[in-house]
Amino acid sequence: MCRASLPCYACARPSRERERERERERAVLERRRCAGLPVPAAGEQGGHFCACAEVRPGEAGLPLSPPERAGRRGARGPGGAPQKEGPRCAPVRWFQPRVQPASAADVMALGPPPSEAAPLLASLRPSPPPPLIPGSPYAVLVLQEGYSEELPDGSTRADGTVTLVLGPHLTLVDTGGPWGRERLLAGLAERGVSPGDIRHLVCTHGHSDHAGNLNLFPQAELIVGTDVCLPDGCYLPTGLRQGDPYPLHAGLLEVLPTPGHTQADVSLLVRGTALGDILVAGDLFECQGDEGLWQALSEDPARQAQSRTQALAIANIIVPGHGPPFWVSRKEPGRGGMAGDPSR
């Protein structure tokens, strides 16, 4: 029992709570000294102070030293009647404050994190998608990462991304420019692929940095924009120009119309890889964070904006025309299609 004989339960608390109480006691004593109030001598205080212990001696709730209590018990009120002791101190009630989770607006209002926290925050962000995205039956390999570089004289040096889709229907998306012919052949050879192994060749549009090596693949089915041609020069009717997908492998590989950059632009959707659905998009996206850049290169910015919105709704990863792959928001399960009805 507490030596002060007070009805508080502090002495029965776990040791960590008692230590916190002693720290509070020391703070209260210091405030009393600064205010010129009486302070019990060492060993005379009751071993703890309650939350109400910051009032003057004799007021409700102050733990009194033994001499003070003795004087109080022997004191007489008017007419010689014994004077009652003041009210006992109330028990201290500990609580854990309820903290509401911060909203996104609250986090943004905090501004950039401290520099020492930046490495930790960076480590929590998802890593960029790897050049080889595994999957079964289809994996996606970025064979050549596209680039675009402005030169001092105002011209631009560029080449398009080249992507190899590995699986039952071996598919190449874009071929880069003719100036990269040997690099393309060497990249395929490193993976044990010859031009004759390619079953489908999808060129997202007809610009030279994306379709410059078509002649290397005479045995492949050619999808150049919305035109589909068999190896013997036979062109097939499709619904691509009307906004319908063209399946290469039902449920797994689909060519989707994504007009805007050119009116005949297409993209290839690869479903069910280990990292989700991959959209190899050509110049629908120049690169990650290309806002303010793609509009100047677009034949129809309004249509391209719509195609971009639909692309972000169906894909987990975008492979752009001139930069590395990047993550997008997780799509809702079961969503498919891109052009036509955007609610699909």
N, C-alpha and C positions, 0 to 999 in steps of 0.2 A: 504494500500500500504506500501511496505517496506520503512523504514525511510532512507535507503541508496539511494532510488530512482533508484535502479538498475532494469533492465528489467527481472530479474529472477522471477519465479513463486513460489518460495519456501514459501512465506508468505501465499499463498492460499492453501497449502497442508494440509491434515488432521493433527491433533495434533500429532499423533504418528510419522509421517514423520518429522514434525518440531522438535520434540524432538531428533530424530536421527541426524538431521542437526545441532542442538545445540551441541550435543556430538562431531560431526565432527569439528565444529568450535573451541571447546575447545582444541581438539587435534592439530589442525592447529596452533592455537595461541601458544601452548606449543612448537611446533617445531620451530616456528619463534623466540621465546625467546631463545631457545637453540642455534639457528643459529646467534643470535645477530641482528636480523632484527627488524625494528620498529613494535610496537604492538599498535593498537588503544586503547585509554583509555576506561575504562568501560563506557558504555552508548553512545560511539561514533561510535562503529561498527554498521553495518546495520542490525544486528539481525540474519544474516546467512552468511555463506561462501559457495561459489560454489566450485565445484570439482577442478576448476583451480586456487584456491585462495592460493596456496602454493608458488607463485613466489614473487619476490621482489616488493616493491612499485613502481608504474610507469609502470610495465610490464602488458601485456595484461591479463585481467581477474581478477586483484586484486581488491576487494571491498575497496575503499578508505574511510577514515573518512571524515566527513563534512569539516574540515579545509583543508585537502589535496585536496578535490574536488574544494573548493573555490580558492585555490592557483593555481590549474590547469586551472580553467576557466579564471583567470586573467593573466595567463602567456603569454608572447609574444615570438614568434619565431624570426628567422633572418629577418632583415628589418622591425621589428616592427609588423609583421603580427600576428594575434592571433594564438596561438598554439592549435591545435585540441586535444581533449581528446583521450586517447587511446581506443582501441576497448572495447566494453562492454563485460561483462562475459557471457559465453554461458549458456543456461539453463542446469540444472543437469538432466540427464536422468536415471531413476531408471529402473532396469531390474531384472528379476528372472533368474539366470543361469539355463540352461538346463542340467539336470543330467541324464546320461545314467544308466539304471539299471545294477547292478553288475552281472557278470556272475558267474557260479558255480566255475570256476577256481579262480576268484577274491576272492570269499568267503573263499575257502580253503586256499588261500595264506595268509589270515589274521590270520590263526592259531586259537587256542582255544579261546573262548570268555572270557572276564573278569569274575572272580569268582562271582562278584555280579550280573552279567547278567545270570549266568547259571540257577538259579531257574526259571526265566522267560522263557528262551528258552526251558527248560524241560517241562514247563506247556503247551507249544505250540505243542509239539510232540504228536502224537496220543497215547492214552493209550493202553496197551496190550489188546488183545481180552479177554473177560470174559470167565470163564469156561463154562457158559451156553450161547450159541449163539442162540437167539430167531429166530423164523421164522415160516412161514406157507406155505405148510403143514408140513415142517420138521424143527425141532430145533436140535442143536448139543450140547451135554453135555459131557464134559470131566469128566468121572467118577473117573478115577485115572490118575494122572500125572506121566508119566514115569521118571525114573532117571537112572543114571549110575555113579558109584563112584569107582575110583581107590583106592585100599587098599595098605598099606605099603609093603606087601609081593609081590606086583606085580599082584595080582588077582583083579578082578572087581566084585563089587556087583551091580546088575542091575535088573530092572523090567520095563516092557513096559507100555506105555500109553493105557488105556482102555477108549473107547469112545462109548457113547450111542446115537443113532440117534432116536429121538422121532418123531412119526408121524404115518401115516396109515400103513406103513410097518416097524414095530419096529425092529431096526437093531443094533447089537453090533459089534464093530470093535476091535478085539484083546481081549484076556481074561487075560493077565498077566500070571505070572508063577504059578505053583501049590502051591507054598509056600504062595500065596496070596488068596487062595480059599475063606476063610471066609470073608476076606475084600471085595472081589468081590460080594459075596452073600449079605452082609450087605449093600453095596452101592446100589445094585439093589432094595433091600427091602425098603430102605429109599425113593425111588422114586415110590414105589408101583408096582414094576415089579418083577415077578417071572421068573425063567429060562424058564418055559414053554410058557411065553408070547413072547419070542424072535422069530421073524419070519425068519430073516436072520442073520447068524453069519459069519462075514468076518475076517479071519486071514490073515494079510498082508504077512506073511511068516511063516515057520514052526519052528522057534526057540522057545525054551521052555519058554522064558520070554514074548512071544506073543501068544502062542497057548497051554499054559499049563493047561487050564481048559476046553478043548473042551468037555469032557465027561459030563459036567453039562448041556449041551444043546442038548439032543438027538432028540428033536422035531423040531429043526431049520434046514433050508437049510444051509449047510456048504459050504463056499467058502474058501478053504485053499490054498493060493497061486493061481495057475491057475487051481486047481481041484475044481469041483463043484459037490456036493453030496446031494441028497435028504434024508429025515429022514429015509427012508427004505433001505438005502445003495445003491441006484441007482445013478451011476455017469452019468452026462449029458455032451454031447459034446458041447464045446464052442469054440469061436475064440480067447480066451485070449492068448494062446500060439502063435497065429499068429499076435497078436497086436491089436485085436479088443476088444472094451468094452463089458461088460456083464451087461445089464440093470437089475436092481432090481425093479425099478418103472420108467417107461419110461419118460424121460425128467427131472427127479428129482434125482434119485439115480442110479449111474453107478459104477461098478467095472472096474478099468482101469489097464492094465498091466504096471508096472513100474520097469522093471528088472534092476539088477545091484548089489544091496546088496546081493540078491540071484537071480538066474536066473528066479525064479518063483514069484518074488515079485509082489504084487498088492496094489492098493490104492482105497479108496472109495471117489467119488466126490459127494457132496451134493449141489444141485443147489438151488438158490433162497432164502437163509436165509435173515434175516434182515441186515446182514453184508456182503452179497454177497455169492459167491461160496466157499465152504469149502472143502479142500482136506485132508482127514485123511490118512496120508502117511506112517505110520509105520516107518521103518528105512531107507526109501529113504532119510529122513532128521533125523539125530540123535537128533538135537536140533537147535535152532536158532544160527547162527554164527558158524556152525560146520566145516567150511573150514579147511582142514588139519587134521581132525579127522575121517571123514567118509571113506576116501580112504583106511585106514588100515583095515577096517572091511568089505570091499566090495569084492565080488567074481569077479566082472567085473567093475572096476572103469570107463572105457570109456562108457559103456552102462548106468551106473548109472548117470554119468555126463549129458548124453543126456536126461535121464528121469527127472533129476532135472530141467534142463532148460525148458523142456516142462511143468513141473508142475508149475513153476513160471509164465509161460505164461497164464495159464488158471485159476489160483486160486486167491482169495482175501486173504484167511487165510490158513495157513498150520498148521495141527496138527501133530507134529513130534513124533517119537517113544520114545524119552527119554527127554522130556522137555515140557514147556507150549506152547500153540498155539502162532503163530506170524503172523503179517501182511506181505503181499508181495505187489508188485506193482499192481495197478489196471489193470485188463485185459481189452482188447478191447471187446466191446459188440459183442455178437454173436460167439465168439471163443469157440470151443469145441474140445473134443478129446484130446488125449495125445500121444499115440503111433501111429505108422503108419505115415501118412503125417503130418509133424510138422507145416505146414502152415495153418492147419484147424483152 
